[in-house]
């Protein structure tokens, strides 16, 4: 029931697309030569195709030189190599049925994998197009239950796409308000509005029940609308409704009582009778007004039903989907209004970014059960996904065909190497929001950061090219990256909600996805290697200087060291400009750049007082940059913690992002430091210093999507202190994150606009020590700018 069952005569299989239109295969049916396990969901007007492919791409690897053997003659710290790696990707493509025959022809011509014998199919149109599919592709059509596919697809997107669900607010600055998905997605109510309405209670991955429904649904709106307005197309009917005034047709409470009906709590503008005026008024009603009245009548009926079932089964999460919704603002608004009215705001109507794909995703998962895709974590590939687009039903398919455009919508999901889970120390995982500022709602901030990323693009391209000097085709790939990312930025300027809440983190992640798409896995690899090598030469000198200080002076010097090290961030333009123009800019120069105390956010005194107490059992330290940051800033701080008797877990990125240190690099650096430092060496030998992957390849940090192994280590070590370092991890994200243990957030603000926003200046310091509520001695330790 993903869509209305009726098929518009303009979109039948016999009406194929204009053959003069050329499909852009690189942008739509990507990696088709490696495709297998097809699934298809065919509704009344839309087809959704799904397939699995293996993607070969380049990854950056580091290998330590054997400094006791012949390789010792080499001056390099480690060897950097770019290797080929194969990963799994899911492709989902949505298009109008008018294009199905041409698309099937294209797939047949480009399909290389001959092992695929079956295509899973669902949806009302699966039977109608069965012969066409089998003839064109030579695959046996295996039909799957529609509702089972729908539920499987819904579970999959809720678990794997953080900003999947949203509330629609028509008159707000941001129409789309994305919700934090509870780690436990069950139970929930799914209201699927196709031809009729099915109301389904979902209790677990495999347990669901249709608890109610109605014959008054999308088909009713379409059918009655066609009779009233002579408009045959569903989208055109919605377009009429968006321009109409229902009060011309509907009888309101004030039309009966002259105002509100106070003793019953009914306002004067409330609809008393849908189409009530048409029985007595001696006039013609416009198509627009009748369509709007009809839309309100059906939406209110569905909304009341949904509220009653939600209350009956004590469910607070209610998701709406189906052909009637399909991302149309006018239907989302009327459903939202209805739910708000009948629940007095206690329940929100939730919609899904990828609602149209649920059936296809579920059908695919049914066909791939032998591989158990649910055992993995998946992530949306922003480089290959079109995102949530503004809906404009004004152009029909053949108008679009004649205009030379091809109305496709795409979603790509990459299988992640590591299973991702919540940090066990989050105080309330269901309310955790990683990002500090939602650019979707903050227009001035959005415009500033979009400009920043556009302005920095030339520098990123330059460094991408410099990382692959021996590859002549790199220039072509670099230009393709530039165009792809620039297009993404332009899309986000007009549709900031395309990939969920727009944040600095999502802008950075989209850039990393685009770089990887064009095989630039680590543009900063050579910069990191050089800076790591230089910083190692000063490590012993830095440690010796610290050891000569008194205990209290040493604590302050250690903190200043971490902050000064954090200045070395190639992701900040103010810093990268300095580092490029002055190669001699070093650790001591960075210290002089820091503001003097009191800092912008300053709870250092509380931290110093805490250090006079018993040592922490275990500290989890999320590290940031390579070079001076990790070697001269973080490692001495870690050394002090170990000396106090605190175990330390260093969490670093699984994959490259900007000049952030990766787990592979950190392993090599720690070995080299251990060879110089008996404290670090003992920590490793006694298993009191542990290096673990975070599961992230981002300059920012989402504590709800961390490596499962890291979460296990955190529990086993009884971690009681979390340290988060850097502007990306501690300011752009996690500034307001509440943990169930002590936390320390340290960063230097390396962006003048952000500093001004926070009431500071360039190189202002954030030192934020926080203790969970209930510790009276530390209640005032958590300061905010």
C-alpha positions, -999 to +999 in steps of 0.1 A: +000+000+000+029+023-006+009+042-032-026+045-045-036+015-066-050+034-095-028+042-125-030+075-143-035+069-181-007+093-187+018+071-169+010+036-182+037+013-194+028+018-230+038+055-228+076+055-228+100+083-225+112+103-255+142+083-269+161+115-276+167+119-239+201+105-228+203+089-194+232+102-173+243+067-161+271+080-138+246+100-119+217+076-118+224+039-123+258+041-107+281+011-106+256-010-125+283-033-138+288-047-103+251-048-094+233-078-080+203-086-059+177-064-075+143-054-059+116-032-073+085-015-058+060-003-083+031+018-072+004+037-091+027+063-106+062+057-092+087+029-095+115+024-069+144+002-079+169-012-055+202-030-060+233-040-042+268-034-057+304-037-047+323-005-051+361-004-056+377+028-043+410+040-030+419+041+007+450+056+024+471+032+045+501+038+066+529+013+074+556+017+100+592+014+087+613-012+105+639+011+121+660-019+132+665-033+097+676-019+063+646+005+063+663+023+091+682+043+066+650+059+055+643+093+071+605+089+068+584+082+098+561+058+080+551+047+045+519+061+029+502+040+003+470+042-016+453+008-020+422-005-036+394-016-013+360-032-021+330-021-001+293-028-003+268-001-014+230-001-016+214+019-045+178+031-044+164+050-074+129+065-077+113+075-110+079+078-126+063+048-143+064+066-176+101+059-177+101+022-166+106+007-200+135+029-210+151+023-176+147-014-179+163-013-214+192+007-200+198-018-171+196-047-196+223-031-218+247-024-189+241-053-166+272-074-164+266-097-135+249-129-148+246-146-114+214-126-106+184-147-115+156-132-094+142-097-088+122-092-056+090-072-063+064-055-042+037-028-047+004-028-065+020-024-099+043-054-095+018-077-111+010-053-139+046-049-150+057-085-142+059-097-179+077-065-190+103-069-162+109-106-170+111-099-207+135-070-205+158-082-177+155-120-181+150-122-143+122-141-125+099-118-106+094-130-070+066-110-053+069-101-016+042-090+008+037-053+007+032-045+043+061-067+054+084-049+030+071-015+042+079-023+078+113-037+071+122-006+051+109+017+078+129-001+105+161+001+083+160+038+077+151+047+113+181+026+126+207+038+100+198+074+091+201+098+121+180+126+106+153+104+090+122+116+108+110+152+108+081+173+119+066+196+093+060+232+104+046+252+074+050+287+088+082+283+107+116+296+095+125+260+089+097+239+076+115+207+083+124+201+119+144+169+121+141+146+151+167+127+171+159+090+166+156+071+198+183+043+199+154+019+206+131+027+177+103+004+189+074+005+194+058+029+170+027+035+149+029+036+111+000+052+094+002+043+057-021+063+035-024+047+001-057+042-016-071+035+018-055+037+052-036+010+072-026+017+108+001-007+119+016-012+153+053-021+151+068-037+182+101-052+170+120-061+139+097-090+129+066-083+150+039-060+137+001-059+135-024-040+115-046-027+143-070-006+122-076+014+091-101+032+069-114+030+034-112+068+033-077+076+021-057+088-008-079+070-033-109+088-018-092+122-022-082+114-058-116+099-068-138+125-053-115+152-064-117+140-099-155+140-098-156+175-083-129+192-103-126+171-135-088+169-127-074+135-133-039+138-120-032+134-082-004+160-082-025+186-101-053+180-076-029+188-047-018+219-066-054+231-068-058+224-030-027+245-022-043+275-038-078+271-024-097+285+006-117+258+024-137+284+043-156+292+011-170+256+011-168+244+047-193+255+073-174+268+104-185+270+140-189+308+137-212+303+107-236+285+130-231+303+163-218+337+152-185+330+170-169+304+192-188+278+212-171+285+245-186+259+268-175+231+245-142+246+238-148+251+201-132+281+184-151+300+157-127+290+129-131+253+135-148+233+107-183+223+119-193+207+086-171+198+056-187+211+024-215+224+046-220+256+026-225+238-006-259+226+005-274+261+009-252+285-011-266+293-045-233+298-063-205+279-081-175+269-060-140+271-075-120+239-081-093+251-058-117+257-029-134+223-033-100+205-035-089+223-003-121+214+015-118+178+004-081+176+016-091+189+050-120+165+054-099+134+046-068+146+066-089+154+097-105+120+095-072+102+092-056+124+119-084+116+144-082+079+137-044+079+142-047+098+175-073+073+188-052+043+180-021+059+194-039+066+226-055+032+228-021+015+224-001+041+244+022+050+215+038+084+213+057+079+180+034+081+150+049+080+115+029+089+084+037+076+049+022+064+016+012+079-017-010+105+000+020+120+018+049+116-006+067+147+007+039+171-004+039+202+019+001+206+016-007+171+028+020+171+055+006+204+068-030+193+070-021+160+087+001+179+112-027+203+120-051+175+125-028+156+149-020+187+169-057+195+172-068+161+184-039+154+208-037+190+220+000+190+210+009+158+230+017+138+199+036+150+168+030+139+133+063+125+121+073+121+084+102+103+068+128+117+044+129+085+025+093+074+029+090+067-008+117+040-007+104+019+022+088-008+001+119-012-022+143-013+008+121-039+025+119-060-007+157-058-011+162-068+025+140-099+020+161-109-009+194-104+009+185-122+041+213-148+036+239-119+039+221-105+070+225-068+061+210-059+095+241-071+112+260-041+098+257-003+102+250+017+071+255+053+063+240+076+037+264+086+010+258+123+005+279+123-028+254+099-045+221+108-029+198+135-042+183+143-007+149+156+002+138+179-026+112+206-027+080+191-043+065+209-072+036+190-087+031+216-115+049+197-142+037+164-154+061+137-166+058+143-203+063+181-198+095+172-180+105+148-208+100+175-235+120+199-214+150+175-215+151+168-178+150+134-161+131+135-128+150+109-108+155+107-071+184+087-056+195+073-022+228+055-017+238+037+015+274+025+022+281-004+044+303+007+072+333-013+083+323-012+119+290-016+138+280+017+153+263+022+187+258+049+213+284+060+238+273+042+270+281+074+290+255+096+273+231+108+300+200+105+278+207+090+244+171+097+232+176+135+236+212+137+225+218+162+197+254+162+184+254+195+167+255+229+185+239+250+158+212+239+133+220+259+101+186+249+087+170+272+112+197+299+115+198+317+082+227+341+088+249+313+101+239+291+072+249+317+046+282+324+064+292+287+065+281+280+030+303+309+019+332+296+040+331+262+024+328+276-011+358+299-003+379+270+010+372+248-021+402+259-041+425+251-012+410+216-008+414+209-045+451+221-043+458+198-014+440+168-031+463+173-061+494+176-040+486+143-023+488+124-056+516+141-076+524+109-096+489+104-109+484+124-142+446+119-142+443+134-107+437+168-122+405+156-140+393+139-108+400+170-087+379+191-111+351+166-109+352+168-071+351+206-073+320+206-095+302+179-074+308+196-041+300+230-055+267+216-068+260+201-034+266+235-017+243+252-042+216+226-035+219+232+002+217+269-002+182+265-017+172+233+001+191+233+034+169+204+046+180+181+018+201+157+040+184+164+073+195+192+096+222+212+079+252+217+102+289+224+100+293+187+105+271+177+076+290+202+053+323+187+063+310+151+059+296+159+025+330+172+014+347+141+027+321+119+008+328+138-024+366+135-020+363+098-015+339+095-045+367+108-067+395+087-051+411+114-029+411+094+004+435+115+023+445+149+008+464+159+039+485+127+042+519+143+033+512+173+055+504+150+084+535+129+079+557+160+078+542+176+109+543+143+128+580+139+120+589+174+131+568+172+164+584+139+174+619+156+175+607+180+202+588+155+223+615+147+248+624+184+252+588+193+259+584+165+285+616+175+303+605+211+305+572+200+321+589+177+346+609+207+359+577+226+369+558+223+402+527+202+402+503+231+400+523+249+373+526+217+353+488+212+352+484+246+337+512+241+312+497+208+302+464+224+295+480+252+275+499+226+256+467+209+245+452+242+236+483+254+217+485+220+199+449+224+188+457+256+170+474+234+143+442+227+124+443+228+086+406+228+085+405+264+098+414+289+071+428+314+096+453+287+106+460+272+072+469+306+058+494+311+086+509+276+082+513+280+045+528+315+047+551+308+077+564+272+077+584+280+109+552+287+129+556+263+158+544+252+193+557+282+212+543+307+186+509+289+190+510+294+228+516+331+223+485+333+202+462+320+230+442+345+249+451+350+286+429+339+314+401+344+321+392+325+290+360+328+271+347+297+288+369+290+318+364+263+345+401+256+348+400+264+386+373+237+391+394+212+371+426+220+391+406+215+424+394+181+411+430+170+404+436+174+441+412+146+447+415+109+439+426+099+404+400+090+378+397+053+371+397+056+333+397+086+309+384+083+274+401+109+252+387+118+218+418+132+200+419+157+171+448+168+149+481+151+138+515+167+145+520+192+173+484+186+186+486+149+193+524+147+200+532+178+220+498+186+233+478+154+239+505+129+247+521+149+276+485+153+290+480+115+287+514+109+303+502+129+334+470+110+337+489+077+335+513+089+362+483+097+384+471+061+381+444+068+355+439+043+327+436+061+293+417+051+262+427+072+231+399+073+205+409+084+171+393+084+136+390+052+118+395+070+085+411+102+073+394+136+076+414+169+071+446+166+092+430+146+120+451+118+132+438+083+123+440+052+143+466+037+120+488+068+123+483+070+161+495+034+165+528+042+148+533+076+167+526+060+200+551+032+194+577+059+185+569+079+216+570+048+238+605+042+226+615+076+241+592+077+271+591+050+298+558+062+311+540+057+278+559+025+273+547+011+307+512+022+299+511+002+267+529-028+283+506-029+313+475-023+292+467+009+309+470+029+277+447+016+249+442+029+214+408+023+198+391+034+166+361+058+171+343+044+140+342+079+125+358+095+095+347+130+102+363+161+117+333+163+141+320+137+165+286+120+168+285+102+202+255+082+190+274+065+162+306+051+177+325+018+171+309-010+191+343-021+203+350+014+217+317+012+236+326-022+250+360-009+262+344+021+278+321-002+298+348-027+307+372+000+319+345+017+340+353+050+323+346+080+346+361+109+326+355+119+289+379+144+273+368+159+240+393+181+221+391+204+192+367+229+176+350+203+154+344+178+183+339+201+212+323+232+198+306+225+164+295+192+181+290+181+217+292+215+233+259+209+250+263+170+252+253+158+287+273+128+300+267+106+330+304+111+341+328+140+344+338+156+311+363+180+298+359+199+266+389+219+253+392+239+221+406+270+206+382+290+184+400+295+150+372+312+132+367+349+138+330+348+129+323+320+153+344+337+180+323+369+175+291+349+177+302+335+211+314+369+224+351+362+220+378+368+195+401+348+173+421+322+193+397+325+223+398+294+245+370+271+256+378+251+287+346+235+299+348+210+328+314+195+336+301+171+363+267+153+361+239+169+381+238+158+417+274+165+426+269+196+448+306+204+448+306+208+411+272+222+402+287+255+389+315+239+369+296+238+336+299+272+320+284+283+287+293+312+264 
